[in-house]
């Protein structure tokens, strides 16, 4: 699975929230838009923006020898969704 590399951040523009990868060049290139009519708009945006870091953490947990096989399986299934 490939995805836009993180970290991602939330940017507000004209009342909408955008999920924007942090780019060294500073250019603005959103990958998602959260409309203001959505309940939990800010929470949804922050959850989406944290996805790259959560994925990295899950992969670290999966690679630990002490992680039970059933947890490793659950992580793989979640990541492959």
N, C-alpha and C positions, 0 to 999 in steps of 0.2 A: 504494500500500500504506500502510495506517495501522497504528500500533501504540501501545502505552502509552509515552508519552515517558519517556526516561531522565533522569537516571541511575537505575539500579536497584542495589539492594544485597542482600546475602545476610543473612538473619536466622535464627538457630537458636532453635527453640521446641519444647520437649518431645522433643528428639532428632531432629526433622525439620528440614530446611533449607527456607526459603521465599525466593522471589525477590520482593522488595518494592520498588516504585517509591518513591523518596524524595519524600515529600509535605511541603510547607511546614507544613501543619497538624499533622504528626506522627502522623496517623492510620495505622493498620496495615491495609493492603489488599493481600494477596498476589496475585500473578498466576500463580505456579507453586509446587509443593511437590515436594521431592526426598526420597524415603523413605530411611531409614537402611540398608535392606537393599541398596540400589544400590551396586555397586562404583564407586569414584571419586565418591562422593556430593559431597564438597566441591569437587572439580575441576569436576564437571558444573555445580554451582550457580554457581560463579564464572564459568565460560564463558558460561552463560546470562545472568548479570547484566551481563556486559560487552558484550552484543549491541548495545545502542543506540550505544555509542561506536564499536564496530567498523563498524556501518552508516554512521555519520557519516564515518568515515575513508575507507571505500570510496567514498562519494559524492564526497568531496574529490579522491581519486585519479582517479576517473572524469572529473571536470571539468577536470583539468589538460590543457592543450593538448599537452604532451609525452607523455602516456600513449598507448601504441600502441592502435590500433583493436581488436586481438584481446583486449587486456587490458580495454578498456572493455566489449566484448561479454561477456566472462567475468564481469565485475562485475555487469552488468545481469541476466544469467542467474542469478547467485547470489542477488541481491537479490530477484528475482521468484519464487524458489522457494516 
